Each structure stands twice: as C-alpha cells, then as structure tokens.
C-alpha cells in the first residue's frame, strides 16, 4: 500500500503548540469543549497536522482562540502556500 502525500501544508505549528501543552489530539478537543470553544473530532486535528485536510475557517478560529494567538501565528504554513 502506497503512502499518500500531504495535499495541503502540514500544520506543524499547531502540532508543536499542542505537544508543548502535553496534550494528545483527543485531549485537545476535549479541553476545547470544556472551555466552551467550538470543537470537532480529534480526527480532524490529525488531518490538519499531517496535511491531508486544510483547516476550515471556523476550525482555525476555534484553535486560535484556544491557543490564544492569531490565525497567522498558529497556521503560518498555510500563509506560505498561497
């Protein structure tokens, strides 16, 4: 079985920020929900981080809100690919 390549830029900054907090992808989405931030399945976090799916606008806003930073700060990889 062939490995598929990333279709979108990998969200490495998101992964690094999540890991600095010591959170798994699942723990991140649970923590977001606990803080009242619109959340989604942890599967999407994985897809964003590996580049198989581009984070949609509401997801970028929610994640930026959680990490208390701007979208451009959390997703610089997406800006580079424009």
Secondary structure, 3 states (H helix, E strand, C coil): CCCCCCCCCCCHHHHHHHHHCCCCHHHHHHHHHHCCCCCCCHHHHHHHHHCCCCCCHHHHHHHHHHHCCCHHHHCHHHHHCC
